[in-house]
Amino acid sequence: MLAVLLSLGLMFADARDRHLSWVRSTLAVVAYPVHWLASQPSQFARALDSRLATEADLRERNTLLEHENLELKGRMQRFLALQAENSRLRDLLGSSFKVGDRVLVAELLQVELDPYRQQVLVDKGTSSGVYVGQPVLDANAVMGQVVIANPLTATVLLITDADHALPVQVNRNGLRTIATGTGLVNQLRLPHLPKNADVRVGDLLVTSGMGGVFPAGYPVARIVEVADDPNSSFATVNAEPTARLDRSHEVLLVWTVEPVQAAPNTSAQAADRQLISMPPLDTLEQPEDRS
C-alpha cells in the first residue's frame, strides 16, 4: 500500500508540475546503453544478411539502382524547372519562397505498437538539436512527432496513436480536415467530414501546415473507405498511412523554417478545437500550386 501511494503521489506531482522531468532525463541517459545493446542483434542480423548476399543479387540490385537513379535524375531536372517557375510566380505575388527543410537521420532503438500506446524511441536527443514537437518522417511519409526529448534519445508519438491528431488536406481539392489515430498501425480516421464532402477512395492526404508543427505538403495517408453511417451526422472516412510505421528502421527528424518553440498539444480534443476555428469546409480555398 505504501508503494502504491508513493507511486500515485509521484505520478500526480509529475503530471501537475513536471517536477520530475530531470529524473526522467537522468534515467533515460542511464538506460541508453541498455537500449543500444538491445538494438544490436537486429542491426547485426541486417549487416550479416547484407554481407551474405550473392554476387548475382548484388549485380541485379546494382542494375535496378542505376535505372532508378537515371529515372530520378530525369525527374529532378523537371522538378528544378518547376521549382524555379514557382519561385518566380511567388515573387510576382509578393510572397516569400520557402527553403528546403533540414533533416537528420536517426535509428530506432525501441518500438511500441500496442493499441494503447504507439511510439518509438530513436537514438538522437537534445544534444543533436532535437526538440519536443519536432516532425518525424520516414522515406515515404509523415510518421509522427517528438513528445519527449532527452539528451541522447527521443520518444516519437506515431500518427496512429489514439491520442494523436494531425491537420491534413486532400491533395486533389485542398479540402482540410483532421486525421486522428485509432490505435491500429494501418488506420487513421477522419471524423469531422460531412456526408457531402468531396472525398474519394484513393485520395492522398497531405499535411496542411495548420498548427505550425508539421510543414505543409508532406504525404500522410490514402483514403481507403468512405461510408455513410445513418447513425452519425458525419461520414465514416478511414485512411491508411503511407509511412512504413511497422517496418522502418531509420527516420528523418525535420527542422522546419521556423521551429515550434512550445510543446504541441497532440490530443484529439485540441484538434477538435482547432477544427472548430477553421472556416466552413465548403468555403475553403483551393491549394496552392506546390509543384
N, C-alpha and C positions, 0 to 999 in steps of 0.2 A: 504493500500500500504506500509506503514511503517513497519507493522508487517511482510508482505511478504518479503520485502527487508532485514529486520533483520534476518528472518529465513534462507533466501538464504545465507546471509553472514556467519551465524553461521555454516551452513552445509558445506560451502566451506572451512572455516577455520579448521573445524574438519576433513574433508576428506583429506586436503592437509598436515597439520602439526600435527594433533592429539593434538591440544591444549586443547580440551575439554574432554579428556578421564577421567580426575579426576572428572569432573562434572557428567559424566555418571556413574562412580563408586559410587559417593556420592548419586545420585538419586536411583541407584539400591539398596543401603543399606536402604535408606528411604522407598522404595517401597516393601522391603522384607516382612514386616508384612502383607501388602495387598495381596501379592501372597500367603502367608501362610494361611491367613484367607479364601481366595477364594478356596484353595485346601481342606479345612477341610470338606465341605459337602460330597464330593466324598469319602474321606477317612472314614468318619463316616458311610456312606452307606455301604461300603465294610466291615467295622468292624461289623455293625449290621447284615448284611447278614450272616457273618461267625458265629455269636452268635446264630442266629435263625435256624441254620442247625439242622435237626432232628438227632436222635441217629442212625437211620438206615443209613442215609447218611454218618455220621461220621465213622461208622463201615466199610461201603463199601470203603470210601476213605482210611481208615487205612489199609485195606487189600490190596488195589491196591498199596499203598505206600510201604508196606512191600515187595510185589512181585517185584516192581520196584527197591527197594533198594537192594534186593538179586541179581537181574539181573545185576545191576550196579556194585556191588562188584565183581561179577564174571568177568565182562568186565575189571574192574580196575586191577585185578590180571594179566590179559593178557596184558594190556597196560603197566604195570610196567615192565613186562619181555621184551616187545618190546622196551621200553624206555632205559632199561639197555643195550640191544643189540645195539641200535642206538648209545648210548654213547660210547660203546667200538669201534664201527666202526669209529666214528668220531675221537677218539683218535688215531686209526691206520692211519687215513688220515691226522693227524696233525691239525685238526680244533677244535675249542672250542665248548663246548656244551652250548646251550642257557638255562638259568634257567627260571623257570616259572615267568610269569608276575604278578605284584602286582596289585590288583584291589580294588576299593572302591564302595560300593553300594550307589546310590543316587536316590531320588524320584523326579518324575516330578511335577512341580508346574504349568506350563503353556504349552499349545500345540498350534502351528500354522501349519496348513496343507493346506493352500490355494495354488493355482498354482504358485504364485509369490514368496512365501517365506515359506519354510518348515523347521521349527526349533522348539525346545523345550527348556524350562527353567527348570533347575534342582536345588536342594537345597544344593549343595556343591559348594564352591568357592575357591579362593586363600588361605583362612585360612585353608583349608583342603589339600592344596598342588596341587590343580587343576591348569593347565596351558593351555595357548592357543595352539591349535594343538593337544591336548590330544585325543586319540582314545576313542570312547564310544561304548559299546556293550549292547545288551540285552541277555536274556538266550539262544537265538538261533544263532545270527549272529551280524555282524557289523551294527551299527545304524548311526554313523556319527562322527563328531569331534567337539571339543570345539572351538568356534570362538571368544567369549567374556568371560573373566573370571573376575568376581567381587569378593569382599571379602566374600560374603555369597551365591552368586548364580553364575551360569554359563549358557551361551547360547550355545546350541549344534545345529550345522547345520546338517540336515539329509542327507543321501547319495542320496535321491531322489530329493533334491533341484536342480533347473535348473542351479545354479552356482557351483555345486559340481562335482568334478571328482576324481575317485579313481582307482589307478593301481591295476589290478586283473590278475589272470591267470586261465585257465581252469584246474581244478583239474585232469581231465583224462589224458591230454597230456602235460600240462605245457605251453600251448600257452598263451603268455602275451599280454594284451591289456589294454584299458581304459574303465571304466564304468562311464557314465555321467548320472546325474539326468535329469528327464523330467518334473518335476513339478507335476507328478502323484505319489501318495504314493505307488502304486503297480507296478511301471515300471521303469526300468533302460534301457539305450541304450548303445550298443557297436558300436560306429560309425566308427571305423577305421579298420575293418576286411575286407580283400579281399574276393572276392566271392568264392575262392577255399580254404578258411581257414577250418581247421578240427574242426568244432563246430557242435553240435547236440542239438536238443531239449532234455532237461533233464540234460545237463551238469551242474555240480556245479562249480561256480566261487568262488575263494578264494583270499584273499589278497596276493599280490606278494611280499610285503616288499619293493618295489621300492619307492623312495622318502623319506624314513626314517620316515614317520608319522605313518602308520599302521604296526604292526608286521605281519610277513608272516604267512599264514596258517589259518587265520580265515575265516569262511564261509561268503559270501556276498549275492549271489543270485543264482537262477537257470534259465537257458535259456528256454524261453517258445515259442520263434518264431525265425525261420531262413528263410528269404525270399530273393529272387533275384529281386532287383529293376532295371529294364532296364534303368532307367534314372540316375542311380548312378554308380560310379566306385567301390563302396563298397557294401557288403552285408547288408541287413537290419536284425539286430540281436537285439532282445529285451529280457530282463530278468526280473524276479520277485524277489524282495528282500526276503530273508528268515527270516529277522528280523520282529518282530511284531510292525511295526512302528506306527500303529494306535491303538494298544491295550495294549502296555506295560505300566506298572505303575512304574516300577523300572528299572534302567540302571546300567551298570558297567563302571566305569571310570578306564581305564587301564594305568598303568605305564609300559612302555617298559623298556628293559635292559638299553638303552641309550636314555632318553627322548629327544625330539626335543627341542632345545633352541630357535630357531627363529620361528616366526609366519608363518604358512603354507600359500601357495598360493592356494586357493581352486577353482580358476576359471577354466573353461573348456579350455580357451586359454593356461593356464600354463600346463595343462595336455597334450594338443596337442604338445607343445614344448618338453615336456618330452618324449612323444611317438616318436617324430622325432629323438631324440637322441638315441633311442633303436636300437639294431641290427635288420635286416630284420626278419619278422615273421617266415620264413621258415628255419632260421638258429638258432633259439632259442634253448637253452639247454633243456633237459628233466629235470623235477623237481626232487629234492632230495627225498629220502625216509624219510618222516617226521613222520612215524608212531612211 
